[in-house]
Amino acid sequence: MLKCVVAFLLTGNVEKFGHLKMRPNFVHMAVGSGFAAAIILSHFQLVHILDISALVAIIFFNLLFVFLLFPLEGTLLRKLALLFAGNSVGLLWYLIQLSLKEASMFFLGTDAVTIIILVAKPLIDFVWIVSIWSLSLSVLASAKRKTEGLERS
């Protein structure tokens, strides 16, 4: 395998190594982009509840999901369900953050909590985005392995 990869890198000949060619599924990407746009527009209706950083993180999650997960093999319905579940988790995550922020502001009454949230929020956003994205990748991979196992049997 290593010999094939080194030969591919040196020659750049894709025709010799058919197993290295993989065409992205552009139809899935187009449908996923439309679905993600509809979800983003629905989140913009919640702008009075969510802050701008939450909307930016949700937009980033949708772009990451559509351009990195939708080209992979798998059923369109499963990908759309994973995208919807990821956006639902993100929305729930921000509502929990908002309630914790409001409760801490009420009980502590200082601006120190606001500064802590301002500093920690990008890291917390990164955690939920990466975890949901990696779970979605593993769901797609396990579904592919399951279908390959059924085909071999």
Buried (B, 14 or more C-beta within 10 A) or exposed (E): EEEEEEEBEEEEEEEEEEEEEEEEBEEBBEBBBEBBEEBBEEBEEBEEEBBEBBBEBBBEBBEBBBBEBBBBEBEBEEBBEBBEBBBEBBBEBBBEBBEEBEEBBEEEEEEEBEEEBEEEBEEBBEEBBEEBBEBBBEBBEEBEEEEEEEEEE
